[in-house]
Amino acid sequence: MHIDALVYIDRVRALVKPLPGIGEGICYGTPGFYVQKKLFARLKEDGETLVVYTQEREKWMKATPAVYYITDHYLNYPCMLVRLGKVRQKELETLLIAAWRMRATKGLIAEYDAGKGASGKRSSGPHKK
């Protein structure tokens, strides 16, 4: 794994760390992020692209096609690809939380929502912009 991949995966880890029920494992030889054994994001083999579960990929891809895209392989899956070197931190955070919500149980979602402050952010831990 090259140095950019290590930086990218650390960035993703920091963003998913506040989410309840998170686990990390290997998926197709690269780091993957799970909520109760359900994959919601994983690093692609190139070390620069993240596969993220989403039901809104058309919206994201239309808004910023240089960052968000799919290949033929993902046409029939609720996923899109994210160029980690080009994505904005806040957008990546939004996508990861949405992907986690798509796969998490109602109980975990309620736990996460209960931990948010008035600003809409989780009250524990800083968030980068």
N, CA, C and O atoms as CSV, one atom per row, in Angstrom:
chain,resi,resn,atom,element,x,y,z
A,1,MET,N,N,0.857,-1.182,0.000
A,1,MET,CA,C,0.000,0.000,0.000
A,1,MET,C,C,0.900,1.241,0.000
A,1,MET,O,O,1.835,1.318,0.796
A,2,HIS,N,N,0.633,2.200,-0.872
A,2,HIS,CA,C,1.462,3.393,-0.947
A,2,HIS,C,C,1.052,4.416,0.114
A,2,HIS,O,O,0.009,4.272,0.752
A,3,ILE,N,N,1.874,5.444,0.298
A,3,ILE,CA,C,1.695,6.404,1.391
A,3,ILE,C,C,0.356,7.141,1.309
A,3,ILE,O,O,-0.271,7.381,2.341
A,4,ASP,N,N,-0.093,7.506,0.106
A,4,ASP,CA,C,-1.391,8.170,-0.023
A,4,ASP,C,C,-2.507,7.282,0.499
A,4,ASP,O,O,-3.434,7.768,1.148
A,5,ALA,N,N,-2.430,5.990,0.223
A,5,ALA,CA,C,-3.458,5.058,0.691
A,5,ALA,C,C,-3.515,5.044,2.208
A,5,ALA,O,O,-4.599,4.977,2.786
A,6,LEU,N,N,-2.367,5.107,2.856
A,6,LEU,CA,C,-2.341,5.125,4.317
A,6,LEU,C,C,-2.959,6.405,4.869
A,6,LEU,O,O,-3.670,6.374,5.873
A,7,VAL,N,N,-2.690,7.511,4.223
A,7,VAL,CA,C,-3.285,8.786,4.635
A,7,VAL,C,C,-4.787,8.747,4.416
A,7,VAL,O,O,-5.553,9.170,5.281
A,8,TYR,N,N,-5.209,8.248,3.275
A,8,TYR,CA,C,-6.641,8.188,2.961
A,8,TYR,C,C,-7.397,7.292,3.935
A,8,TYR,O,O,-8.470,7.661,4.413
A,9,ILE,N,N,-6.846,6.121,4.229
A,9,ILE,CA,C,-7.561,5.206,5.108
A,9,ILE,C,C,-7.611,5.749,6.531
A,9,ILE,O,O,-8.598,5.539,7.237
A,10,ASP,N,N,-6.563,6.443,6.960
A,10,ASP,CA,C,-6.602,7.084,8.280
A,10,ASP,C,C,-7.673,8.175,8.320
A,10,ASP,O,O,-8.335,8.361,9.341
A,11,ARG,N,N,-7.835,8.875,7.238
A,11,ARG,CA,C,-8.871,9.914,7.132
A,11,ARG,C,C,-10.268,9.295,7.265
A,11,ARG,O,O,-11.121,9.811,7.988
A,12,VAL,N,N,-10.484,8.193,6.564
A,12,VAL,CA,C,-11.774,7.506,6.643
A,12,VAL,C,C,-11.990,6.959,8.051
A,12,VAL,O,O,-13.079,7.095,8.607
A,13,ARG,N,N,-10.963,6.344,8.629
A,13,ARG,CA,C,-11.082,5.811,10.000
A,13,ARG,C,C,-11.513,6.895,10.980
A,13,ARG,O,O,-12.384,6.670,11.820
A,14,ALA,N,N,-10.908,8.059,10.870
A,14,ALA,CA,C,-11.244,9.158,11.784
A,14,ALA,C,C,-12.698,9.588,11.625
A,14,ALA,O,O,-13.344,9.958,12.606
A,15,LEU,N,N,-13.210,9.545,10.418
A,15,LEU,CA,C,-14.587,9.963,10.177
A,15,LEU,C,C,-15.614,8.935,10.656
A,15,LEU,O,O,-16.704,9.310,11.088
A,16,VAL,N,N,-15.281,7.654,10.584
A,16,VAL,CA,C,-16.246,6.635,11.003
A,16,VAL,C,C,-16.129,6.269,12.480
A,16,VAL,O,O,-17.029,5.644,13.040
A,17,LYS,N,N,-15.037,6.652,13.101
A,17,LYS,CA,C,-14.807,6.285,14.504
A,17,LYS,C,C,-15.962,6.664,15.441
A,17,LYS,O,O,-16.285,5.869,16.324
A,18,PRO,N,N,-16.603,7.833,15.301
A,18,PRO,CA,C,-17.702,8.188,16.212
A,18,PRO,C,C,-18.998,7.397,15.998
A,18,PRO,O,O,-19.916,7.498,16.812
A,19,LEU,N,N,-19.085,6.632,14.942
A,19,LEU,CA,C,-20.319,5.913,14.625
A,19,LEU,C,C,-20.411,4.627,15.440
A,19,LEU,O,O,-19.457,3.850,15.460
A,20,PRO,N,N,-21.534,4.382,16.111
A,20,PRO,CA,C,-21.695,3.168,16.913
A,20,PRO,C,C,-21.699,1.898,16.070
A,20,PRO,O,O,-22.180,1.887,14.937
A,21,GLY,N,N,-21.156,0.834,16.643
A,21,GLY,CA,C,-21.213,-0.476,16.005
A,21,GLY,C,C,-20.224,-0.692,14.887
A,21,GLY,O,O,-20.357,-1.647,14.122
A,22,ILE,N,N,-19.237,0.172,14.774
A,22,ILE,CA,C,-18.275,0.109,13.671
A,22,ILE,C,C,-17.262,-1.005,13.890
A,22,ILE,O,O,-16.787,-1.236,15.002
A,23,GLY,N,N,-16.950,-1.681,12.805
A,23,GLY,CA,C,-15.868,-2.647,12.791
A,23,GLY,C,C,-15.063,-2.450,11.530
A,23,GLY,O,O,-15.573,-1.954,10.524
A,24,GLU,N,N,-13.811,-2.837,11.585
A,24,GLU,CA,C,-12.960,-2.758,10.407
A,24,GLU,C,C,-12.423,-4.148,10.124
A,24,GLU,O,O,-12.037,-4.877,11.038
A,25,GLY,N,N,-12.402,-4.503,8.868
A,25,GLY,CA,C,-11.877,-5.795,8.462
A,25,GLY,C,C,-11.335,-5.699,7.055
A,25,GLY,O,O,-11.298,-4.624,6.458
A,26,ILE,N,N,-10.922,-6.821,6.540
A,26,ILE,CA,C,-10.378,-6.873,5.187
A,26,ILE,C,C,-11.496,-7.288,4.228
A,26,ILE,O,O,-12.230,-8.245,4.475
A,27,CYS,N,N,-11.598,-6.556,3.153
A,27,CYS,CA,C,-12.587,-6.837,2.114
A,27,CYS,C,C,-11.868,-6.789,0.767
A,27,CYS,O,O,-11.395,-5.732,0.350
A,28,TYR,N,N,-11.788,-7.916,0.100
A,28,TYR,CA,C,-11.050,-8.019,-1.166
A,28,TYR,C,C,-9.611,-7.526,-1.017
A,28,TYR,O,O,-9.066,-6.892,-1.921
A,29,GLY,N,N,-9.011,-7.819,0.122
A,29,GLY,CA,C,-7.607,-7.492,0.357
A,29,GLY,C,C,-7.337,-6.066,0.796
A,29,GLY,O,O,-6.176,-5.680,0.932
A,30,THR,N,N,-8.370,-5.276,1.022
A,30,THR,CA,C,-8.188,-3.889,1.450
A,30,THR,C,C,-9.061,-3.617,2.675
A,30,THR,O,O,-9.977,-4.388,2.960
A,31,PRO,N,N,-8.791,-2.530,3.404
A,31,PRO,CA,C,-9.609,-2.219,4.578
A,31,PRO,C,C,-11.061,-1.932,4.198
A,31,PRO,O,O,-11.349,-1.208,3.244
A,32,GLY,N,N,-11.957,-2.523,4.977
A,32,GLY,CA,C,-13.380,-2.290,4.802
A,32,GLY,C,C,-14.000,-1.914,6.131
A,32,GLY,O,O,-13.509,-2.312,7.188
A,33,PHE,N,N,-15.077,-1.149,6.080
A,33,PHE,CA,C,-15.751,-0.693,7.288
A,33,PHE,C,C,-17.148,-1.275,7.329
A,33,PHE,O,O,-17.896,-1.226,6.353
A,34,TYR,N,N,-17.477,-1.826,8.481
A,34,TYR,CA,C,-18.711,-2.575,8.672
A,34,TYR,C,C,-19.496,-2.004,9.840
A,34,TYR,O,O,-18.933,-1.416,10.764
A,35,VAL,N,N,-20.805,-2.188,9.779
A,35,VAL,CA,C,-21.660,-1.956,10.929
A,35,VAL,C,C,-22.424,-3.258,11.119
A,35,VAL,O,O,-23.220,-3.661,10.271
A,36,GLN,N,N,-22.169,-3.897,12.236
A,36,GLN,CA,C,-22.760,-5.207,12.544
A,36,GLN,C,C,-22.629,-6.172,11.371
A,36,GLN,O,O,-23.612,-6.753,10.910
A,37,LYS,N,N,-21.416,-6.325,10.906
A,37,LYS,CA,C,-21.040,-7.266,9.840
A,37,LYS,C,C,-21.571,-6.894,8.459
A,37,LYS,O,O,-21.469,-7.692,7.528
A,38,LYS,N,N,-22.131,-5.703,8.314
A,38,LYS,CA,C,-22.603,-5.240,7.006
A,38,LYS,C,C,-21.635,-4.178,6.486
A,38,LYS,O,O,-21.437,-3.140,7.117
A,39,LEU,N,N,-21.046,-4.450,5.348
A,39,LEU,CA,C,-20.094,-3.527,4.737
A,39,LEU,C,C,-20.792,-2.252,4.297
A,39,LEU,O,O,-21.854,-2.310,3.679
A,40,PHE,N,N,-20.199,-1.081,4.613
A,40,PHE,CA,C,-20.762,0.175,4.110
A,40,PHE,C,C,-19.730,1.018,3.370
A,40,PHE,O,O,-20.100,1.974,2.689
A,41,ALA,N,N,-18.451,0.688,3.486
A,41,ALA,CA,C,-17.413,1.393,2.730
A,41,ALA,C,C,-16.152,0.535,2.723
A,41,ALA,O,O,-15.876,-0.201,3.671
A,42,ARG,N,N,-15.394,0.645,1.634
A,42,ARG,CA,C,-14.115,-0.059,1.582
A,42,ARG,C,C,-13.179,0.655,0.631
A,42,ARG,O,O,-13.604,1.297,-0.330
A,43,LEU,N,N,-11.905,0.528,0.919
A,43,LEU,CA,C,-10.878,1.083,0.050
A,43,LEU,C,C,-10.696,0.156,-1.142
A,43,LEU,O,O,-10.623,-1.063,-0.987
A,44,LYS,N,N,-10.623,0.733,-2.317
A,44,LYS,CA,C,-10.364,-0.073,-3.518
A,44,LYS,C,C,-8.887,-0.452,-3.554
A,44,LYS,O,O,-8.070,0.102,-2.818
A,45,GLU,N,N,-8.569,-1.386,-4.407
A,45,GLU,CA,C,-7.211,-1.902,-4.514
A,45,GLU,C,C,-6.197,-0.842,-4.944
A,45,GLU,O,O,-5.006,-0.989,-4.668
A,46,ASP,N,N,-6.640,0.210,-5.608
A,46,ASP,CA,C,-5.716,1.260,-6.041
A,46,ASP,C,C,-5.255,2.145,-4.879
A,46,ASP,O,O,-4.305,2.913,-5.030
A,47,GLY,N,N,-5.913,2.044,-3.731
A,47,GLY,CA,C,-5.531,2.824,-2.554
A,47,GLY,C,C,-5.955,4.276,-2.596
A,47,GLY,O,O,-5.654,5.035,-1.675
A,48,GLU,N,N,-6.653,4.679,-3.656
A,48,GLU,CA,C,-7.047,6.075,-3.828
A,48,GLU,C,C,-8.554,6.258,-3.999
A,48,GLU,O,O,-9.046,7.382,-4.101
A,49,THR,N,N,-9.276,5.146,-4.030
A,49,THR,CA,C,-10.706,5.180,-4.306
A,49,THR,C,C,-11.441,4.443,-3.198
A,49,THR,O,O,-11.001,3.392,-2.731
A,50,LEU,N,N,-12.565,5.013,-2.788
A,50,LEU,CA,C,-13.400,4.398,-1.772
A,50,LEU,C,C,-14.710,3.965,-2.400
A,50,LEU,O,O,-15.326,4.728,-3.144
A,51,VAL,N,N,-15.138,2.751,-2.109
A,51,VAL,CA,C,-16.463,2.275,-2.497
A,51,VAL,C,C,-17.379,2.600,-1.330
A,51,VAL,O,O,-17.103,2.208,-0.196
A,52,VAL,N,N,-18.472,3.316,-1.597
A,52,VAL,CA,C,-19.397,3.723,-0.541
A,52,VAL,C,C,-20.813,3.308,-0.928
A,52,VAL,O,O,-21.247,3.529,-2.059
A,53,TYR,N,N,-21.527,2.705,0.020
A,53,TYR,CA,C,-22.938,2.397,-0.192
A,53,TYR,C,C,-23.730,3.701,-0.187
A,53,TYR,O,O,-23.539,4.550,0.683
A,54,THR,N,N,-24.610,3.851,-1.156
A,54,THR,CA,C,-25.464,5.034,-1.215
A,54,THR,C,C,-26.673,4.753,-2.088
A,54,THR,O,O,-26.605,3.976,-3.041
A,55,GLN,N,N,-27.761,5.386,-1.754
A,55,GLN,CA,C,-28.954,5.315,-2.591
A,55,GLN,C,C,-29.131,6.614,-3.372
A,55,GLN,O,O,-30.125,6.795,-4.076
A,56,GLU,N,N,-28.168,7.506,-3.242
A,56,GLU,CA,C,-28.248,8.808,-3.907
A,56,GLU,C,C,-27.070,9.059,-4.845
A,56,GLU,O,O,-26.654,10.202,-5.032
A,57,ARG,N,N,-26.544,8.011,-5.425
A,57,ARG,CA,C,-25.341,8.198,-6.230
A,57,ARG,C,C,-25.565,9.092,-7.441
A,57,ARG,O,O,-24.657,9.824,-7.835
A,58,GLU,N,N,-26.743,9.051,-8.036
A,58,GLU,CA,C,-26.993,9.904,-9.210
A,58,GLU,C,C,-26.844,11.382,-8.838
A,58,GLU,O,O,-26.274,12.162,-9.601
A,59,LYS,N,N,-27.351,11.756,-7.678
A,59,LYS,CA,C,-27.253,13.135,-7.203
A,59,LYS,C,C,-25.788,13.542,-7.053
A,59,LYS,O,O,-25.379,14.603,-7.524
A,60,TRP,N,N,-25.012,12.697,-6.398
A,60,TRP,CA,C,-23.608,13.010,-6.156
A,60,TRP,C,C,-22.804,13.033,-7.451
A,60,TRP,O,O,-21.999,13.939,-7.670
A,61,MET,N,N,-23.019,12.047,-8.302
A,61,MET,CA,C,-22.256,11.965,-9.549
A,61,MET,C,C,-22.592,13.117,-10.482
A,61,MET,O,O,-21.716,13.635,-11.175
A,62,LYS,N,N,-23.842,13.514,-10.501
A,62,LYS,CA,C,-24.248,14.641,-11.349
A,62,LYS,C,C,-23.628,15.947,-10.844
A,62,LYS,O,O,-23.196,16.780,-11.642
A,63,ALA,N,N,-23.583,16.123,-9.528
A,63,ALA,CA,C,-23.052,17.356,-8.942
A,63,ALA,C,C,-21.541,17.483,-9.129
A,63,ALA,O,O,-21.042,18.572,-9.411
A,64,THR,N,N,-20.809,16.372,-8.972
A,64,THR,CA,C,-19.347,16.437,-9.037
A,64,THR,C,C,-18.784,15.168,-9.672
A,64,THR,O,O,-18.238,14.323,-8.964
A,65,PRO,N,N,-18.901,15.018,-10.976
A,65,PRO,CA,C,-18.451,13.789,-11.634
A,65,PRO,C,C,-16.939,13.557,-11.563
A,65,PRO,O,O,-16.486,12.429,-11.757
A,66,ALA,N,N,-16.168,14.579,-11.295
A,66,ALA,CA,C,-14.721,14.403,-11.154
A,66,ALA,C,C,-14.364,13.688,-9.848
A,66,ALA,O,O,-13.262,13.159,-9.703
A,67,VAL,N,N,-15.301,13.676,-8.905
A,67,VAL,CA,C,-15.065,13.058,-7.597
A,67,VAL,C,C,-15.838,11.751,-7.452
A,67,VAL,O,O,-15.305,10.763,-6.945
A,68,TYR,N,N,-17.097,11.745,-7.899
A,68,TYR,CA,C,-18.000,10.606,-7.689
A,68,TYR,C,C,-18.326,9.960,-9.021
A,68,TYR,O,O,-18.674,10.646,-9.982
A,69,TYR,N,N,-18.214,8.632,-9.081
A,69,TYR,CA,C,-18.470,7.927,-10.330
A,69,TYR,C,C,-18.752,6.457,-10.039
A,69,TYR,O,O,-18.640,6.014,-8.895
A,70,ILE,N,N,-19.114,5.708,-11.062
A,70,ILE,CA,C,-19.226,4.255,-10.967
A,70,ILE,C,C,-18.582,3.637,-12.199
A,70,ILE,O,O,-18.352,4.304,-13.208
A,71,THR,N,N,-18.306,2.380,-12.090
A,71,THR,CA,C,-17.874,1.585,-13.238
A,71,THR,C,C,-19.001,0.604,-13.544
A,71,THR,O,O,-19.959,0.489,-12.779
A,72,ASP,N,N,-18.882,-0.092,-14.652
A,72,ASP,CA,C,-19.911,-1.063,-15.025
A,72,ASP,C,C,-20.159,-2.085,-13.917
A,72,ASP,O,O,-21.287,-2.541,-13.730
A,73,HIS,N,N,-19.113,-2.441,-13.191
A,73,HIS,CA,C,-19.243,-3.421,-12.115
A,73,HIS,C,C,-20.287,-3.005,-11.078
A,73,HIS,O,O,-20.974,-3.863,-10.524
A,74,TYR,N,N,-20.417,-1.710,-10.807
A,74,TYR,CA,C,-21.299,-1.219,-9.750
A,74,TYR,C,C,-22.682,-0.784,-10.247
A,74,TYR,O,O,-23.475,-0.261,-9.464
A,75,LEU,N,N,-22.982,-0.989,-11.516
A,75,LEU,CA,C,-24.269,-0.554,-12.062
A,75,LEU,C,C,-25.467,-1.116,-11.302
A,75,LEU,O,O,-26.458,-0.413,-11.105
A,76,ASN,N,N,-25.387,-2.360,-10.879
A,76,ASN,CA,C,-26.519,-3.012,-10.218
A,76,ASN,C,C,-26.378,-3.083,-8.698
A,76,ASN,O,O,-27.077,-3.857,-8.043
A,77,TYR,N,N,-25.488,-2.287,-8.145
A,77,TYR,CA,C,-25.279,-2.249,-6.696
A,77,TYR,C,C,-25.533,-0.834,-6.188
A,77,TYR,O,O,-25.300,0.132,-6.915
A,78,PRO,N,N,-26.007,-0.700,-4.952
A,78,PRO,CA,C,-26.226,0.643,-4.394
A,78,PRO,C,C,-24.910,1.225,-3.872
A,78,PRO,O,O,-24.760,1.479,-2.677
A,79,CYS,N,N,-23.980,1.425,-4.770
A,79,CYS,CA,C,-22.643,1.914,-4.408
A,79,CYS,C,C,-22.180,2.955,-5.416
A,79,CYS,O,O,-22.681,3.036,-6.537
A,80,MET,N,N,-21.215,3.742,-4.982
A,80,MET,CA,C,-20.499,4.590,-5.925
A,80,MET,C,C,-19.051,4.658,-5.485
A,80,MET,O,O,-18.705,4.274,-4.368
A,81,LEU,N,N,-18.223,5.147,-6.371
A,81,LEU,CA,C,-16.800,5.283,-6.121
A,81,LEU,C,C,-16.481,6.742,-5.844
A,81,LEU,O,O,-17.052,7.651,-6.446
A,82,VAL,N,N,-15.543,6.943,-4.906
A,82,VAL,CA,C,-15.160,8.285,-4.489
A,82,VAL,C,C,-13.651,8.428,-4.644
A,82,VAL,O,O,-12.891,7.625,-4.103
A,83,ARG,N,N,-13.219,9.440,-5.374
A,83,ARG,CA,C,-11.791,9.730,-5.504
A,83,ARG,C,C,-11.344,10.464,-4.238
A,83,ARG,O,O,-11.653,11.641,-4.055
A,84,LEU,N,N,-10.616,9.763,-3.371
A,84,LEU,CA,C,-10.263,10.306,-2.064
A,84,LEU,C,C,-9.338,11.516,-2.144
A,84,LEU,O,O,-9.336,12.351,-1.239
A,85,GLY,N,N,-8.566,11.620,-3.197
A,85,GLY,CA,C,-7.682,12.768,-3.361
A,85,GLY,C,C,-8.405,14.037,-3.775
A,85,GLY,O,O,-7.824,15.122,-3.744
A,86,LYS,N,N,-9.669,13.911,-4.165
A,86,LYS,CA,C,-10.425,15.061,-4.655
A,86,LYS,C,C,-11.645,15.413,-3.814
A,86,LYS,O,O,-12.188,16.510,-3.946
A,87,VAL,N,N,-12.080,14.504,-2.955
A,87,VAL,CA,C,-13.310,14.735,-2.196
A,87,VAL,C,C,-13.062,15.711,-1.048
A,87,VAL,O,O,-12.007,15.688,-0.414
A,88,ARG,N,N,-14.039,16.558,-0.795
A,88,ARG,CA,C,-13.981,17.474,0.342
A,88,ARG,C,C,-14.286,16.709,1.625
A,88,ARG,O,O,-15.125,15.808,1.642
A,89,GLN,N,N,-13.604,17.076,2.682
A,89,GLN,CA,C,-13.737,16.395,3.975
A,89,GLN,C,C,-15.190,16.319,4.439
A,89,GLN,O,O,-15.654,15.253,4.843
A,90,LYS,N,N,-15.905,17.428,4.386
A,90,LYS,CA,C,-17.288,17.457,4.862
A,90,LYS,C,C,-18.187,16.563,4.005
A,90,LYS,O,O,-19.073,15.892,4.533
A,91,GLU,N,N,-17.967,16.551,2.703
A,91,GLU,CA,C,-18.754,15.686,1.828
A,91,GLU,C,C,-18.481,14.210,2.126
A,91,GLU,O,O,-19.402,13.394,2.157
A,92,LEU,N,N,-17.215,13.881,2.343
A,92,LEU,CA,C,-16.873,12.503,2.670
A,92,LEU,C,C,-17.524,12.088,3.986
A,92,LEU,O,O,-18.039,10.977,4.103
A,93,GLU,N,N,-17.501,12.966,4.960
A,93,GLU,CA,C,-18.153,12.681,6.235
A,93,GLU,C,C,-19.653,12.450,6.039
A,93,GLU,O,O,-20.213,11.499,6.584
A,94,THR,N,N,-20.290,13.310,5.272
A,94,THR,CA,C,-21.722,13.175,4.988
A,94,THR,C,C,-22.023,11.842,4.312
A,94,THR,O,O,-22.976,11.156,4.682
A,95,LEU,N,N,-21.215,11.476,3.328
A,95,LEU,CA,C,-21.410,10.211,2.616
A,95,LEU,C,C,-21.230,9.000,3.528
A,95,LEU,O,O,-22.015,8.054,3.476
A,96,LEU,N,N,-20.201,9.034,4.355
A,96,LEU,CA,C,-19.934,7.900,5.235
A,96,LEU,C,C,-21.035,7.726,6.276
A,96,LEU,O,O,-21.427,6.601,6.584
A,97,ILE,N,N,-21.528,8.822,6.811
A,97,ILE,CA,C,-22.624,8.740,7.782
A,97,ILE,C,C,-23.879,8.198,7.097
A,97,ILE,O,O,-24.580,7.357,7.661
A,98,ALA,N,N,-24.162,8.672,5.893
A,98,ALA,CA,C,-25.332,8.184,5.157
A,98,ALA,C,C,-25.190,6.692,4.825
A,98,ALA,O,O,-26.157,5.937,4.925
A,99,ALA,N,N,-23.990,6.276,4.434
A,99,ALA,CA,C,-23.748,4.861,4.131
A,99,ALA,C,C,-23.922,4.012,5.385
A,99,ALA,O,O,-24.523,2.939,5.338
A,100,TRP,N,N,-23.399,4.495,6.496
A,100,TRP,CA,C,-23.556,3.794,7.772
A,100,TRP,C,C,-25.036,3.679,8.130
A,100,TRP,O,O,-25.500,2.610,8.528
A,101,ARG,N,N,-25.786,4.790,7.989
A,101,ARG,CA,C,-27.223,4.767,8.294
A,101,ARG,C,C,-27.970,3.753,7.422
A,101,ARG,O,O,-28.922,3.120,7.879
A,102,MET,N,N,-27.542,3.606,6.187
A,102,MET,CA,C,-28.177,2.681,5.263
A,102,MET,C,C,-28.045,1.234,5.743
A,102,MET,O,O,-28.898,0.397,5.448
A,103,ARG,N,N,-26.991,0.951,6.472
A,103,ARG,CA,C,-26.696,-0.418,6.888
A,103,ARG,C,C,-26.922,-0.672,8.387
A,103,ARG,O,O,-27.014,-1.825,8.810
A,104,ALA,N,N,-27.012,0.387,9.182
A,104,ALA,CA,C,-27.122,0.254,10.640
A,104,ALA,C,C,-28.539,-0.103,11.074
A,104,ALA,O,O,-29.505,0.105,10.341
A,105,THR,N,N,-28.636,-0.642,12.276
A,105,THR,CA,C,-29.943,-0.944,12.860
A,105,THR,C,C,-30.574,0.346,13.385
A,105,THR,O,O,-29.889,1.350,13.584
A,106,LYS,N,N,-31.869,0.305,13.603
A,106,LYS,CA,C,-32.572,1.462,14.168
A,106,LYS,C,C,-32.003,1.831,15.528
A,106,LYS,O,O,-31.906,3.012,15.862
A,107,GLY,N,N,-31.628,0.834,16.312
A,107,GLY,CA,C,-31.063,1.084,17.636
A,107,GLY,C,C,-29.741,1.835,17.568
A,107,GLY,O,O,-29.514,2.759,18.348
A,108,LEU,N,N,-28.871,1.448,16.645
A,108,LEU,CA,C,-27.589,2.143,16.496
A,108,LEU,C,C,-27.793,3.570,15.980
A,108,LEU,O,O,-27.102,4.495,16.406
A,109,ILE,N,N,-28.732,3.735,15.076
A,109,ILE,CA,C,-29.026,5.076,14.565
A,109,ILE,C,C,-29.550,5.954,15.694
A,109,ILE,O,O,-29.154,7.114,15.808
A,110,ALA,N,N,-30.427,5.423,16.518
A,110,ALA,CA,C,-30.960,6.177,17.661
A,110,ALA,C,C,-29.841,6.537,18.636
A,110,ALA,O,O,-29.815,7.644,19.174
A,111,GLU,N,N,-28.917,5.603,18.863
A,111,GLU,CA,C,-27.779,5.870,19.750
A,111,GLU,C,C,-26.922,7.007,19.197
A,111,GLU,O,O,-26.514,7.900,19.940
A,112,TYR,N,N,-26.654,6.972,17.907
A,112,TYR,CA,C,-25.861,8.030,17.273
A,112,TYR,C,C,-26.582,9.377,17.360
A,112,TYR,O,O,-25.986,10.387,17.736
A,113,ASP,N,N,-27.858,9.380,17.012
A,113,ASP,CA,C,-28.628,10.621,17.023
A,113,ASP,C,C,-28.730,11.203,18.430
A,113,ASP,O,O,-28.723,12.423,18.593
A,114,ALA,N,N,-28.823,10.358,19.433
A,114,ALA,CA,C,-28.910,10.829,20.821
A,114,ALA,C,C,-27.606,11.477,21.274
A,114,ALA,O,O,-27.613,12.309,22.182
A,115,GLY,N,N,-26.489,11.107,20.655
A,115,GLY,CA,C,-25.192,11.658,21.033
A,115,GLY,C,C,-24.830,12.957,20.348
A,115,GLY,O,O,-23.767,13.520,20.608
A,116,LYS,N,N,-25.701,13.444,19.475
A,116,LYS,CA,C,-25.432,14.697,18.755
A,116,LYS,C,C,-25.756,15.891,19.627
A,116,LYS,O,O,-26.695,15.854,20.422
A,117,GLY,N,N,-24.979,16.948,19.477
A,117,GLY,CA,C,-25.272,18.207,20.162
A,117,GLY,C,C,-26.242,19.041,19.350
A,117,GLY,O,O,-26.751,18.586,18.326
A,118,ALA,N,N,-26.495,20.235,19.791
A,118,ALA,CA,C,-27.425,21.148,19.126
A,118,ALA,C,C,-26.967,21.508,17.715
A,118,ALA,O,O,-27.787,21.852,16.864
A,119,SER,N,N,-25.665,21.431,17.468
A,119,SER,CA,C,-25.141,21.801,16.151
A,119,SER,C,C,-25.366,20.713,15.109
A,119,SER,O,O,-25.117,20.926,13.923
A,120,GLY,N,N,-25.840,19.540,15.552
A,120,GLY,CA,C,-26.020,18.444,14.610
A,120,GLY,C,C,-24.808,17.546,14.529
A,120,GLY,O,O,-24.841,16.523,13.846
A,121,LYS,N,N,-23.735,17.911,15.218
A,121,LYS,CA,C,-22.527,17.098,15.254
A,121,LYS,C,C,-22.550,16.233,16.494
A,121,LYS,O,O,-23.246,16.534,17.464
A,122,ARG,N,N,-21.786,15.159,16.458
A,122,ARG,CA,C,-21.654,14.349,17.671
A,122,ARG,C,C,-20.889,15.177,18.674
A,122,ARG,O,O,-19.957,15.902,18.327
A,123,SER,N,N,-21.294,15.060,19.921
A,123,SER,CA,C,-20.674,15.865,20.957
A,123,SER,C,C,-19.309,15.351,21.372
A,123,SER,O,O,-18.564,16.076,22.031
A,124,SER,N,N,-18.957,14.131,21.011
A,124,SER,CA,C,-17.658,13.591,21.400
A,124,SER,C,C,-16.694,13.666,20.227
A,124,SER,O,O,-16.958,13.111,19.160
A,125,GLY,N,N,-15.585,14.347,20.424
A,125,GLY,CA,C,-14.530,14.371,19.435
A,125,GLY,C,C,-14.638,15.494,18.432
A,125,GLY,O,O,-15.735,15.900,18.048
A,126,PRO,N,N,-13.489,15.992,18.010
A,126,PRO,CA,C,-13.470,17.075,17.019
A,126,PRO,C,C,-13.719,16.536,15.620
A,126,PRO,O,O,-13.497,15.358,15.342
A,127,HIS,N,N,-14.174,17.403,14.761
A,127,HIS,CA,C,-14.367,17.086,13.345
A,127,HIS,C,C,-13.535,18.045,12.536
A,127,HIS,O,O,-13.540,19.249,12.794
A,128,LYS,N,N,-12.812,17.521,11.550
A,128,LYS,CA,C,-12.038,18.369,10.655
A,128,LYS,C,C,-12.951,18.947,9.604
A,128,LYS,O,O,-13.974,18.353,9.263
A,129,LYS,N,N,-12.589,20.092,9.095
A,129,LYS,CA,C,-13.339,20.707,7.992
A,129,LYS,C,C,-12.538,20.659,6.732
A,129,LYS,O,O,-12.997,21.128,5.691
